[in-house]
Structure formats: C-alpha cells, structure tokens
C-alpha cells in the first residue's frame, strides 16, 4: 500500500469567516505492518466548539483505535489478503500485537470466531474503497463487500477478512457512543 498517495484535505474558516484549506497532504499518523494498517485523517471533539478547532493534534498523540469520549475519528485502514500459510497461533499473535499497538487490547472481547474480532464503543460508518472484504459477526457474515459498499457498524463484535488477492482499502468515520 502506498500510504503517501492517499491525500487528506481538511477545511476551516479564516478570521473573516471565509472557507479555506487548512491541510492538504498525507495522513497525520500511520501504523502499518506489511499491507495492513491504519492512517489517521482527522479527529475532533463534537462539543464546546471543538469541531471547529483548527489544530491537527493527531501527529502528536498516540494512535488509538477508538475515538475519545465526545469525539469523532476519520481514518483509512487496510486489510491484507489472508495468508493461509500462517498457523492459528501466528494469526492470534499478529492480531494481539496489532490491537495492542493501537491501545485496543481491551476491545478483543470474543475472538473465538477469528483473531480479528473486536468490539468498540463507537458508531462506525465504513466505506470500502478498493478490493473486497468480508465482515464477520458473532453468528453470521456479510460476504463479498465491493467498492462503494457501506457498513454501519453499531458497537458490535466484528472482524474483517480479505479472502481476495489485493489489499483492501477502507475509510472509516468512528463516533464515540458510550
């Protein structure tokens, strides 16, 4: 995945109330291992005028899976094709490392179906941009999501599987819901 080719444009208003471009560039923060990763686009509080805060604090903060209380996060994320040569132990170790790296070990509430399963206290709007993925839930799955498909993920235990040949790219808007 060429993370530098992904462009984020963030707008705000100048002192006269006229719209302008605040940021035109790459992700604020990135964590990636091979073809899987998260790249932060924007985060903002949703109360007390924080939505219009013109500072990009993401680069200075630890990358976290969940948005802070009263906040929204926007990010790109990728799902690499599943490597069938890896053992169940290797998949579990990789998932544990990945969720731990983004402060989300506590989100892995029930991984009996798959090591990628997790549950966040957020309403997530997820759009598949490139590739193909399957959405796993506790007792069922939505197979064959294609570019343009949208998932409204409402604080449920879930995981993503890429059974295809190319890395899938998704965009997520996460709104804290607890």
N, CA, C and O atoms as a DFTB+ gen file, in Angstrom:
712 C
 N C O
     1  1       0.853      -1.179       0.000
     2  2       0.000       0.000       0.000
     3  2       0.893       1.234       0.000
     4  3       1.786       1.360       0.837
     5  1       0.656       2.120      -0.914
     6  2       1.398       3.377      -0.979
     7  2       0.644       4.442      -0.174
     8  3      -0.177       5.187      -0.709
     9  1       0.948       4.487       1.118
    10  2       0.232       5.396       2.018
    11  2       0.424       6.859       1.629
    12  3      -0.473       7.673       1.848
    13  1       1.581       7.211       1.053
    14  2       1.832       8.597       0.680
    15  2       0.934       9.067      -0.469
    16  3       0.779      10.270      -0.678
    17  1       0.345       8.131      -1.210
    18  2      -0.535       8.536      -2.308
    19  2      -1.930       8.908      -1.824
    20  3      -2.721       9.468      -2.583
    21  1      -2.241       8.599      -0.559
    22  2      -3.543       8.962      -0.010
    23  2      -3.487      10.404       0.485
    24  3      -2.598      10.772       1.253
    25  1      -4.424      11.199       0.047
    26  2      -4.411      12.647       0.320
    27  2      -5.582      13.023       1.209
    28  3      -6.713      12.607       0.959
    29  1      -5.317      13.806       2.241
    30  2      -6.383      14.340       3.088
    31  2      -6.438      15.839       2.920
    32  3      -5.409      16.514       2.891
    33  1      -7.627      16.346       2.812
    34  2      -7.848      17.788       2.712
    35  2      -8.810      18.151       3.833
    36  3      -9.919      17.621       3.904
    37  1      -8.385      19.049       4.701
    38  2      -9.190      19.498       5.828
    39  2      -9.423      20.987       5.655
    40  3      -8.491      21.748       5.392
    41  1     -10.672      21.393       5.805
    42  2     -11.019      22.808       5.638
    43  2     -11.329      23.454       6.981
    44  3     -11.591      22.769       7.970
    45  1     -11.295      24.757       7.002
    46  2     -11.802      25.541       8.132
    47  2     -12.131      26.935       7.625
    48  3     -12.185      27.168       6.418
    49  1     -12.346      27.849       8.537
    50  2     -12.662      29.231       8.186
    51  2     -11.567      30.158       8.685
    52  3     -11.017      29.953       9.767
    53  1     -11.250      31.177       7.895
    54  2     -10.247      32.152       8.333
    55  2     -10.887      33.122       9.323
    56  3     -12.053      32.962       9.682
    57  1     -10.134      34.118       9.761
    58  2     -10.635      35.061      10.774
    59  2     -11.826      35.873      10.289
    60  3     -12.575      36.422      11.097
    61  1     -12.006      35.952       8.972
    62  2     -13.143      36.678       8.396
    63  2     -14.332      35.763       8.131
    64  3     -15.341      36.208       7.584
    65  1     -14.229      34.481       8.515
    66  2     -15.318      33.548       8.309
    67  2     -15.381      32.961       6.912
    68  3     -16.381      32.346       6.541
    69  1     -14.328      33.144       6.138
    70  2     -14.276      32.621       4.762
    71  2     -13.624      31.242       4.771
    72  3     -12.637      31.018       5.471
    73  1     -14.181      30.324       3.992
    74  2     -13.649      28.964       3.966
    75  2     -12.277      28.938       3.315
    76  3     -11.966      29.712       2.410
    77  1     -11.460      27.998       3.824
    78  2     -10.104      27.845       3.298
    79  2      -9.633      26.421       3.547
    80  3     -10.267      25.663       4.281
    81  1      -8.523      26.070       2.935
    82  2      -7.900      24.774       3.167
    83  2      -6.923      24.916       4.328
    84  3      -6.012      25.744       4.298
    85  1      -7.128      24.101       5.337
    86  2      -6.248      24.077       6.498
    87  2      -5.096      23.101       6.267
    88  3      -3.942      23.414       6.560
    89  1      -5.414      21.914       5.740
    90  2      -4.406      20.877       5.497
    91  2      -4.655      20.272       4.127
    92  3      -5.792      19.969       3.767
    93  1      -3.596      20.100       3.378
    94  2      -3.650      19.375       2.103
    95  2      -2.385      18.527       2.064
    96  3      -1.311      19.017       1.715
    97  1      -2.517      17.262       2.421
    98  2      -1.318      16.427       2.495
    99  2      -1.629      15.002       2.875
   100  3      -2.747      14.520       2.691
   101  1      -0.628      14.334       3.407
   102  2      -0.744      12.921       3.752
   103  2      -1.370      12.745       5.128
   104  3      -1.707      13.723       5.795
   105  1      -1.521      11.509       5.543
   106  2      -2.111      11.183       6.838
   107  2      -1.337      11.821       7.981
   108  3      -0.130      12.042       7.880
   109  1      -2.034      12.111       9.054
   110  2      -1.396      12.694      10.230
   111  2      -0.512      11.687      10.945
   112  3       0.536      12.044      11.483
   113  1      -0.930      10.446      10.952
   114  2      -0.203       9.403      11.672
   115  2      -0.515       8.070      11.015
   116  3      -1.618       7.850      10.514
   117  1       0.468       7.188      11.026
   118  2       0.330       5.903      10.349
   119  2       0.943       4.804      11.192
   120  3       2.008       4.975      11.786
   121  1       0.251       3.668      11.235
   122  2       0.835       2.456      11.790
   123  2       0.522       1.352      10.788
   124  3      -0.640       1.121      10.451
   125  1       1.550       0.678      10.317
   126  2       1.361      -0.351       9.298
   127  2       2.355      -1.474       9.507
   128  3       3.492      -1.256       9.923
   129  1       1.905      -2.668       9.211
   130  2       2.746      -3.852       9.228
   131  2       2.455      -4.590       7.939
   132  3       1.375      -5.152       7.756
   133  1       3.429      -4.580       7.051
   134  2       3.255      -5.118       5.708
   135  2       2.107      -4.375       5.030
   136  3       2.176      -3.155       4.882
   137  1       1.060      -5.075       4.617
   138  2      -0.037      -4.429       3.884
   139  2      -1.210      -4.018       4.770
   140  3      -2.164      -3.422       4.269
   141  1      -1.173      -4.313       6.054
   142  2      -2.266      -3.953       6.955
   143  2      -1.882      -2.714       7.738
   144  3      -0.733      -2.571       8.156
   145  1      -2.834      -1.817       7.941
   146  2      -2.509      -0.632       8.715
   147  2      -3.668       0.312       8.914
   148  3      -4.759       0.123       8.374
   149  1      -3.398       1.355       9.720
   150  2      -4.332       2.455       9.990
   151  2      -3.613       3.755       9.704
   152  3      -2.444       3.913      10.057
   153  1      -4.304       4.689       9.065
   154  2      -3.739       6.011       8.821
   155  2      -4.781       7.045       9.239
   156  3      -5.880       7.090       8.685
   157  1      -4.433       7.862      10.206
   158  2      -5.367       8.847      10.745
   159  2      -5.524      10.036       9.807
   160  3      -4.542      10.598       9.322
   161  1      -6.779      10.409       9.561
   162  2      -7.100      11.554       8.722
   163  2      -7.448      12.758       9.586
   164  3      -6.903      13.843       9.384
   165  1      -8.358      12.575      10.555
   166  2      -8.798      13.704      11.377
   167  2      -9.460      13.194      12.636
   168  3     -10.021      12.098      12.644
   169  1      -9.402      13.963      13.686
   170  2     -10.110      13.687      14.919
   171  2     -10.547      15.017      15.501
   172  3      -9.803      15.997      15.468
   173  1     -11.760      15.045      16.034
   174  2     -12.257      16.292      16.614
   175  2     -13.300      15.985      17.675
   176  3     -14.012      14.984      17.594
   177  1     -13.380      16.866      18.676
   178  2     -14.453      16.790      19.648
   179  2     -15.737      17.277      19.004
   180  3     -15.715      18.061      18.055
   181  1     -16.849      16.804      19.527
   182  2     -18.139      17.173      18.944
   183  2     -18.910      18.169      19.795
   184  3     -20.072      18.455      19.507
   185  1     -18.281      18.703      20.844
   186  2     -18.982      19.656      21.697
   187  2     -18.098      20.859      21.997
   188  3     -16.906      20.849      21.689
   189  1     -18.668      21.874      22.585
   190  2     -17.942      23.072      23.021
   191  2     -17.059      23.689      21.938
   192  3     -15.968      24.172      22.242
   193  1     -17.502      23.682      20.704
   194  2     -16.746      24.306      19.626
   195  2     -15.510      23.554      19.195
   196  3     -14.746      24.061      18.374
   197  1     -15.280      22.348      19.723
   198  2     -14.083      21.580      19.380
   199  2     -14.081      21.114      17.930
   200  3     -13.022      20.885      17.344
   201  1     -15.284      20.974      17.350
   202  2     -15.369      20.542      15.961
   203  2     -14.639      21.517      15.044
   204  3     -14.081      21.115      14.023
   205  1     -14.643      22.779      15.401
   206  2     -14.019      23.808      14.568
   207  2     -12.607      24.160      15.013
   208  3     -12.015      25.110      14.499
   209  1     -12.058      23.403      15.965
   210  2     -10.675      23.618      16.390
   211  2      -9.764      23.400      15.188
   212  3      -9.817      22.346      14.554
   213  1      -8.943      24.369      14.874
   214  2      -8.126      24.329      13.656
   215  2      -6.768      23.656      13.858
   216  3      -5.904      23.747      12.986
   217  1      -6.567      22.988      14.985
   218  2      -5.273      22.347      15.204
   219  2      -5.354      20.870      14.853
   220  3      -6.355      20.207      15.125
   221  1      -4.310      20.374      14.260
   222  2      -4.197      18.964      13.901
   223  2      -3.304      18.316      14.940
   224  3      -2.080      18.320      14.805
   225  1      -3.913      17.757      15.977
   226  2      -3.161      17.196      17.096
   227  2      -2.828      15.717      16.918
   228  3      -2.145      15.134      17.760
   229  1      -3.297      15.110      15.842
   230  2      -3.097      13.679      15.656
   231  2      -1.635      13.279      15.598
   232  3      -1.254      12.240      16.137
   233  1      -0.817      14.087      14.952
   234  2       0.593      13.736      14.789
   235  2       1.319      13.681      16.139
   236  3       2.333      12.997      16.273
   237  1       0.798      14.403      17.137
   238  2       1.454      14.450      18.441
   239  2       0.891      13.466      19.449
   240  3       1.410      13.369      20.561
   241  1      -0.153      12.735      19.093
   242  2      -0.784      11.824      20.037
   243  2      -0.571      10.377      19.613
   244  3      -0.291      10.090      18.449
   245  1      -0.707       9.476      20.574
   246  2      -0.607       8.053      20.270
   247  2      -1.777       7.643      19.390
   248  3      -2.899       8.118      19.566
   249  1      -1.507       6.768      18.456
   250  2      -2.572       6.263      17.594
   251  2      -3.433       5.312      18.414
   252  3      -2.921       4.358      19.000
   253  1      -4.729       5.566      18.460
   254  2      -5.680       4.766      19.225
   255  2      -6.805       4.317      18.315
   256  3      -7.261       5.075      17.459
   257  1      -7.251       3.091      18.496
   258  2      -8.330       2.558      17.669
   259  2      -9.631       3.327      17.879
   260  3     -10.288       3.713      16.913
   261  1     -10.001       3.549      19.128
   262  2     -11.282       4.175      19.445
   263  2     -11.171       5.691      19.551
   264  3     -10.136       6.213      19.965
   265  1     -12.241       6.403      19.178
   266  2     -12.246       7.851      19.409
   267  2     -12.415       8.146      20.896
   268  3     -12.983       7.344      21.637
   269  1     -11.919       9.294      21.321
   270  2     -12.108       9.722      22.704
   271  2     -13.579      10.003      22.961
   272  3     -14.327      10.256      22.016
   273  1     -14.014       9.964      24.219
   274  2     -15.411      10.319      24.523
   275  2     -15.766      11.691      23.946
   276  3     -14.991      12.642      24.048
   277  1     -16.941      11.773      23.345
   278  2     -17.402      13.028      22.763
   279  2     -16.686      13.424      21.494
   280  3     -16.717      14.592      21.106
   281  1     -16.026      12.455      20.823
   282  2     -15.209      12.774      19.649
   283  2     -15.561      11.901      18.456
   284  3     -16.277      10.905      18.559
   285  1     -15.022      12.324      17.323
   286  2     -15.127      11.572      16.075
   287  2     -13.723      11.392      15.518
   288  3     -12.874      12.272      15.655
   289  1     -13.482      10.243      14.886
   290  2     -12.217       9.973      14.192
   291  2     -12.539       9.613      12.753
   292  3     -13.562       8.991      12.467
   293  1     -11.651      10.013      11.851
   294  2     -11.751       9.625      10.446
   295  2     -10.412       9.026      10.066
   296  3      -9.361       9.598      10.352
   297  1     -10.456       7.851       9.408
   298  2      -9.199       7.188       9.063
   299  2      -9.362       6.326       7.830
   300  3     -10.465       5.932       7.450
   301  1      -8.215       6.046       7.214
   302  2      -8.119       4.991       6.221
   303  2      -7.645       3.753       6.960
   304  3      -6.901       3.864       7.934
   305  1      -8.062       2.575       6.515
   306  2      -7.417       1.365       7.003
   307  2      -7.403       0.316       5.904
   308  3      -8.229       0.321       4.992
   309  1      -6.441      -0.575       6.024
   310  2      -6.275      -1.615       5.010
   311  2      -6.392      -2.987       5.646
   312  3      -6.061      -3.191       6.814
   313  1      -6.872      -3.914       4.842
   314  2      -6.945      -5.313       5.239
   315  2      -6.172      -6.096       4.189
   316  3      -6.567      -6.137       3.023
   317  1      -5.091      -6.707       4.592
   318  2      -4.269      -7.503       3.677
   319  2      -4.972      -8.824       3.367
   320  3      -5.773      -9.304       4.169
   321  1      -4.681      -9.402       2.223
   322  2      -5.223     -10.732       1.933
   323  2      -4.777     -11.717       3.010
   324  3      -3.643     -11.663       3.486
   325  1      -5.674     -12.609       3.383
   326  2      -5.340     -13.595       4.398
   327  2      -4.241     -14.518       3.898
   328  3      -4.277     -14.993       2.763
   329  1      -3.280     -14.762       4.748
   330  2      -2.158     -15.644       4.423
   331  2      -2.476     -17.025       4.981
   332  3      -2.322     -17.266       6.178
   333  1      -2.911     -17.914       4.130
   334  2      -3.331     -19.246       4.566
   335  2      -2.177     -20.116       5.040
   336  3      -2.401     -21.190       5.598
   337  1      -0.934     -19.660       4.822
   338  2       0.211     -20.433       5.297
   339  2       0.479     -20.203       6.782
   340  3       1.253     -20.940       7.392
   341  1      -0.161     -19.179       7.371
   342  2       0.061     -18.884       8.792
   343  2      -0.811     -19.770       9.666
   344  3      -1.967     -20.048       9.349
   345  1      -0.227     -20.204      10.772
   346  2      -0.952     -21.038      11.726
   347  2      -1.918     -20.183      12.541
   348  3      -1.825     -18.956      12.542
   349  1      -2.844     -20.842      13.232
   350  2      -3.786     -20.137      14.104
   351  2      -3.035     -19.348      15.172
   352  3      -3.446     -18.247      15.538
   353  1      -1.935     -19.909      15.671
   354  2      -1.136     -19.220      16.687
   355  2      -0.485     -17.957      16.125
   356  3      -0.432     -16.927      16.798
   357  1       0.002     -18.042      14.905
   358  2       0.613     -16.865      14.266
   359  2      -0.423     -15.773      13.999
   360  3      -0.137     -14.591      14.187
   361  1      -1.626     -16.162      13.560
   362  2      -2.694     -15.183      13.332
   363  2      -3.103     -14.515      14.638
   364  3      -3.321     -13.304      14.679
   365  1      -3.207     -15.296      15.696
   366  2      -3.563     -14.751      17.012
   367  2      -2.487     -13.788      17.498
   368  3      -2.806     -12.704      17.987
   369  1      -1.220     -14.165      17.370
   370  2      -0.122     -13.302      17.815
   371  2      -0.108     -11.991      17.035
   372  3       0.112     -10.929      17.618
   373  1      -0.339     -12.051      15.731
   374  2      -0.362     -10.834      14.911
   375  2      -1.528      -9.932      15.301
   376  3      -1.367      -8.715      15.391
   377  1      -2.707     -10.521      15.535
   378  2      -3.872      -9.726      15.937
   379  2      -3.646      -9.104      17.313
   380  3      -3.941      -7.926      17.512
   381  1      -3.132      -9.872      18.251
   382  2      -2.865      -9.352      19.598
   383  2      -1.875      -8.193      19.539
   384  3      -2.058      -7.179      20.213
   385  1      -0.821      -8.347      18.727
   386  2       0.156      -7.272      18.575
   387  2      -0.499      -6.030      17.963
   388  3      -0.312      -4.922      18.466
   389  1      -1.256      -6.208      16.895
   390  2      -1.883      -5.078      16.209
   391  2      -2.849      -4.308      17.083
   392  3      -2.798      -3.079      17.131
   393  1      -3.734      -5.015      17.778
   394  2      -4.692      -4.325      18.651
   395  2      -3.973      -3.684      19.838
   396  3      -4.353      -2.600      20.280
   397  1      -2.943      -4.344      20.353
   398  2      -2.163      -3.752      21.438
   399  2      -1.459      -2.485      21.011
   400  3      -1.349      -1.545      21.798
   401  1      -0.977      -2.438      19.766
   402  2      -0.247      -1.274      19.261
   403  2      -1.121      -0.031      19.142
   404  3      -0.614       1.090      19.139
   405  1      -2.445      -0.230      19.042
   406  2      -3.344       0.925      18.948
   407  2      -4.207       1.052      20.205
   408  3      -5.312       1.592      20.159
   409  1      -3.692       0.550      21.318
   410  2      -4.366       0.702      22.612
   411  2      -5.730       0.061      22.668
   412  3      -6.632       0.578      23.328
   413  1      -5.900      -1.073      21.977
   414  2      -7.227      -1.665      21.885
   415  2      -7.269      -3.140      22.283
   416  3      -8.159      -3.869      21.847
   417  1      -6.326      -3.585      23.100
   418  2      -6.353      -4.980      23.543
   419  2      -7.678      -5.278      24.246
   420  3      -8.209      -6.382      24.119
   421  1      -8.212      -4.313      24.980
   422  2      -9.471      -4.493      25.705
   423  2     -10.681      -4.647      24.775
   424  3     -11.746      -5.077      25.218
   425  1     -10.531      -4.305      23.511
   426  2     -11.631      -4.419      22.532
   427  2     -11.811      -5.834      22.021
   428  3     -12.819      -6.137      21.383
   429  1     -10.865      -6.690      22.285
   430  2     -10.923      -8.087      21.812
   431  2     -11.709      -8.906      22.833
   432  3     -11.129      -9.685      23.590
   433  1     -13.032      -8.729      22.852
   434  2     -13.885      -9.333      23.875
   435  2     -14.210     -10.797      23.603
   436  3     -14.377     -11.567      24.548
   437  1     -14.303     -11.204      22.335
   438  2     -14.595     -12.594      21.983
   439  2     -13.982     -12.872      20.616
   440  3     -14.520     -12.468      19.585
   441  1     -12.858     -13.561      20.625
   442  2     -12.143     -13.857      19.383
   443  2     -12.266     -15.330      18.999
   444  3     -11.447     -15.839      18.235
   445  1     -13.275     -16.013      19.520
   446  2     -13.409     -17.439      19.227
   447  2     -13.661     -17.691      17.743
   448  3     -13.260     -18.733      17.225
   449  1     -14.312     -16.769      17.055
   450  2     -14.580     -16.966      15.625
   451  2     -13.365     -16.646      14.772
   452  3     -13.076     -17.355      13.808
   453  1     -12.647     -15.572      15.125
   454  2     -11.473     -15.160      14.344
   455  2     -10.641     -14.196      15.194
   456  3     -11.211     -13.422      15.964
   457  1      -9.309     -14.220      15.077
   458  2      -8.461     -13.328      15.871
   459  2      -8.702     -11.832      15.615
   460  3      -8.358     -11.008      16.462
   461  1      -9.284     -11.468      14.471
   462  2      -9.515     -10.046      14.180
   463  2     -10.774      -9.496      14.841
   464  3     -11.026      -8.293      14.764
   465  1     -11.564     -10.337      15.483
   466  2     -12.813      -9.890      16.093
   467  2     -12.530      -8.882      17.209
   468  3     -11.600      -9.043      17.999
   469  1     -13.365      -7.836      17.245
   470  2     -13.236      -6.798      18.263
   471  2     -14.530      -6.010      18.365
   472  3     -15.361      -6.037      17.456
   473  1     -14.694      -5.304      19.483
   474  2     -15.898      -4.507      19.726
   475  2     -15.478      -3.169      20.324
   476  3     -14.825      -3.124      21.366
   477  1     -15.854      -2.090      19.662
   478  2     -15.550      -0.753      20.159
   479  2     -16.846      -0.060      20.570
   480  3     -17.929      -0.399      20.092
   481  1     -16.716       0.901      21.450
   482  2     -17.863       1.690      21.872
   483  2     -18.026       2.869      20.924
   484  3     -17.861       4.026      21.311
   485  1     -18.352       2.554      19.681
   486  2     -18.486       3.605      18.679
   487  2     -19.472       3.203      17.599
   488  3     -19.719       2.022      17.358
   489  1     -20.018       4.204      16.965
   490  2     -20.798       4.034      15.750
   491  2     -19.821       4.283      14.615
   492  3     -19.247       5.367      14.509
   493  1     -19.630       3.273      13.760
   494  2     -18.654       3.362      12.679
   495  2     -19.376       3.337      11.337
   496  3     -20.227       2.483      11.089
   497  1     -19.024       4.275      10.491
   498  2     -19.505       4.286       9.114
   499  2     -18.285       3.943       8.270
   500  3     -17.317       4.702       8.229
   501  1     -18.338       2.786       7.593
   502  2     -17.166       2.266       6.895
   503  2     -17.501       2.087       5.420
   504  3     -18.498       1.454       5.071
   505  1     -16.661       2.652       4.559
   506  2     -16.859       2.571       3.117
   507  2     -15.672       1.827       2.516
   508  3     -14.519       2.200       2.730
   509  1     -15.969       0.775       1.764
   510  2     -14.915       0.045       1.057
   511  2     -14.574       0.821      -0.213
   512  3     -15.442       1.088      -1.043
   513  1     -13.303       1.178      -0.350
   514  2     -12.828       1.981      -1.474
   515  2     -12.211       1.108      -2.558
   516  3     -12.420       1.338      -3.749
   517  1     -11.440       0.096      -2.130
   518  2     -10.711      -0.743      -3.081
   519  2     -10.622      -2.157      -2.535
   520  3     -10.460      -2.352      -1.330
   521  1     -10.729      -3.142      -3.416
   522  2     -10.578      -4.525      -3.007
   523  2     -11.907      -5.166      -2.659
   524  3     -12.972      -4.703      -3.067
   525  1     -11.819      -6.242      -1.895
   526  2     -13.001      -6.990      -1.484
   527  2     -12.745      -7.548      -0.088
   528  3     -11.660      -8.060       0.187
   529  1     -13.729      -7.451       0.787
   530  2     -13.616      -7.977       2.145
   531  2     -14.917      -8.640       2.561
   532  3     -15.963      -8.456       1.938
   533  1     -14.823      -9.414       3.626
   534  2     -15.994      -9.993       4.278
   535  2     -16.046      -9.432       5.686
   536  3     -15.014      -9.256       6.333
   537  1     -17.256      -9.152       6.160
   538  2     -17.484      -8.684       7.525
   539  2     -17.963      -9.858       8.350
   540  3     -19.010     -10.438       8.060
   541  1     -17.203     -10.216       9.383
   542  2     -17.579     -11.304      10.291
   543  2     -18.291     -10.722      11.497
   544  3     -17.861      -9.713      12.057
   545  1     -19.383     -11.363      11.897
   546  2     -20.071     -11.064      13.150
   547  2     -20.076     -12.347      13.977
   548  3     -19.578     -13.378      13.524
   549  1     -20.628     -12.293      15.167
   550  2     -20.576     -13.464      16.040
   551  2     -21.176     -14.707      15.391
   552  3     -20.592     -15.787      15.484
   553  1     -22.327     -14.579      14.738
   554  2     -23.019     -15.750      14.217
   555  2     -23.293     -15.720      12.717
   556  3     -23.919     -16.640      12.190
   557  1     -22.844     -14.693      12.029
   558  2     -23.068     -14.613      10.589
   559  2     -22.025     -13.716       9.955
   560  3     -21.158     -13.179      10.645
   561  1     -22.106     -13.550       8.638
   562  2     -21.162     -12.680       7.950
   563  2     -21.795     -12.097       6.698
   564  3     -22.720     -12.665       6.119
   565  1     -21.275     -10.957       6.302
   566  2     -21.630     -10.334       5.027
   567  2     -20.439     -10.571       4.114
   568  3     -19.365     -10.007       4.326
   569  1     -20.625     -11.400       3.104
   570  2     -19.527     -11.785       2.214
   571  2     -19.505     -10.904       0.975
   572  3     -20.531     -10.387       0.534
   573  1     -18.307     -10.749       0.428
   574  2     -18.145     -10.117      -0.874
   575  2     -18.447      -8.639      -0.925
   576  3     -18.998      -8.160      -1.916
   577  1     -18.096      -7.887       0.135
   578  2     -18.254      -6.434       0.043
   579  2     -17.343      -5.915      -1.053
   580  3     -16.188      -6.326      -1.158
   581  1     -17.863      -5.020      -1.860
   582  2     -17.144      -4.466      -3.009
   583  2     -17.041      -2.953      -2.878
   584  3     -17.764      -2.360      -2.077
   585  1     -16.156      -2.312      -3.649
   586  2     -16.023      -0.857      -3.570
   587  2     -17.373      -0.148      -3.700
   588  3     -18.182      -0.455      -4.575
   589  1     -17.579       0.802      -2.802
   590  2     -18.828       1.541      -2.739
   591  2     -19.779       1.014      -1.683
   592  3     -20.703       1.724      -1.286
   593  1     -19.578      -0.228      -1.210
   594  2     -20.431      -0.767      -0.154
   595  2     -20.133      -0.039       1.157
   596  3     -18.993       0.334       1.433
   597  1     -21.182       0.155       1.956
   598  2     -21.085       0.887       3.220
   599  2     -21.573      -0.014       4.343
   600  3     -22.615      -0.657       4.219
   601  1     -20.824      -0.060       5.436
   602  2     -21.219      -0.803       6.632
   603  2     -21.451       0.217       7.748
   604  3     -20.605       1.072       8.010
   605  1     -22.603       0.112       8.393
   606  2     -22.886       0.897       9.597
   607  2     -22.695      -0.081      10.753
   608  3     -23.540      -0.942      10.999
   609  1     -21.596       0.062      11.443
   610  2     -21.162      -0.865      12.491
   611  2     -21.525      -0.221      13.824
   612  3     -20.945       0.800      14.193
   613  1     -22.475      -0.804      14.548
   614  2     -23.034      -0.180      15.745
   615  2     -22.604      -0.895      17.021
   616  3     -23.396      -1.610      17.635
   617  1     -21.356      -0.701      17.416
   618  2     -20.823      -1.238      18.676
   619  2     -21.056      -2.738      18.811
   620  3     -21.426      -3.214      19.884
   621  1     -20.841      -3.485      17.728
   622  2     -20.996      -4.939      17.762
   623  2     -19.638      -5.602      17.560
   624  3     -18.734      -5.030      16.950
   625  1     -19.513      -6.814      18.081
   626  2     -18.293      -7.591      17.894
   627  2     -18.188      -7.955      16.418
   628  3     -19.123      -8.506      15.836
   629  1     -17.047      -7.644      15.821
   630  2     -16.887      -7.862      14.378
   631  2     -15.422      -8.025      14.012
   632  3     -14.525      -7.725      14.800
   633  1     -15.206      -8.504      12.808
   634  2     -13.860      -8.631      12.263
   635  2     -13.929      -8.529      10.752
   636  3     -14.988      -8.707      10.150
   637  1     -12.787      -8.241      10.150
   638  2     -12.687      -8.098       8.703
   639  2     -11.773      -9.180       8.155
   640  3     -10.713      -9.451       8.720
   641  1     -12.184      -9.804       7.046
   642  2     -11.390     -10.836       6.401
   643  2     -11.262     -10.478       4.926
   644  3     -12.240     -10.120       4.270
   645  1     -10.049     -10.580       4.424
   646  2      -9.808     -10.354       2.996
   647  2      -9.425     -11.703       2.398
   648  3      -8.310     -12.188       2.591
   649  1     -10.363     -12.298       1.672
   650  2     -10.105     -13.584       1.031
   651  2      -9.671     -13.410      -0.420
   652  3      -9.510     -14.385      -1.154
   653  1      -9.486     -12.157      -0.822
   654  2      -9.099     -11.858      -2.198
   655  2      -7.601     -11.865      -2.391
   656  3      -6.857     -12.410      -1.575
   657  1      -7.164     -11.256      -3.477
   658  2      -5.744     -11.244      -3.854
   659  2      -5.080      -9.889      -3.624
   660  3      -3.855      -9.816      -3.533
   661  1      -5.880      -8.795      -3.528
   662  2      -5.288      -7.468      -3.346
   663  2      -5.667      -6.886      -1.994
   664  3      -6.712      -7.218      -1.433
   665  1      -4.813      -6.018      -1.477
   666  2      -5.083      -5.343      -0.223
   667  2      -6.317      -4.466      -0.378
   668  3      -6.445      -3.725      -1.352
   669  1      -7.222      -4.557       0.589
   670  2      -8.443      -3.759       0.580
   671  2      -8.194      -2.437       1.309
   672  3      -7.520      -2.406       2.339
   673  1      -8.738      -1.356       0.771
   674  2      -8.652      -0.026       1.381
   675  2     -10.048       0.414       1.779
   676  3     -10.978       0.358       0.974
   677  1     -10.192       0.849       3.019
   678  2     -11.465       1.302       3.550
   679  2     -11.301       2.664       4.195
   680  3     -10.201       3.030       4.610
   681  1     -12.382       3.412       4.281
   682  2     -12.419       4.681       5.020
   683  2     -13.445       4.511       6.129
   684  3     -14.545       4.009       5.900
   685  1     -13.077       4.932       7.326
   686  2     -13.977       4.801       8.475
   687  2     -14.166       6.129       9.176
   688  3     -13.220       6.896       9.358
   689  1     -15.405       6.389       9.566
   690  2     -15.749       7.511      10.442
   691  2     -16.257       6.867      11.720
   692  3     -17.262       6.156      11.706
   693  1     -15.566       7.114      12.825
   694  2     -15.903       6.495      14.109
   695  2     -16.380       7.584      15.061
   696  3     -15.687       8.577      15.281
   697  1     -17.571       7.388      15.624
   698  2     -18.155       8.356      16.546
   699  2     -18.303       7.666      17.894
   700  3     -18.955       6.627      18.002
   701  1     -17.690       8.251      18.924
   702  2     -17.748       7.624      20.249
   703  2     -19.211       7.525      20.688
   704  3     -19.976       8.481      20.553
   705  1     -19.590       6.352      21.217
   706  2     -21.003       6.118      21.512
   707  2     -21.277       5.686      22.948
   708  3     -22.406       5.304      23.256
   709  1     -20.300       5.730      23.826
   710  2     -20.549       5.267      25.203
   711  2     -20.898       6.417      26.101
   712  3     -21.139       6.219      27.292
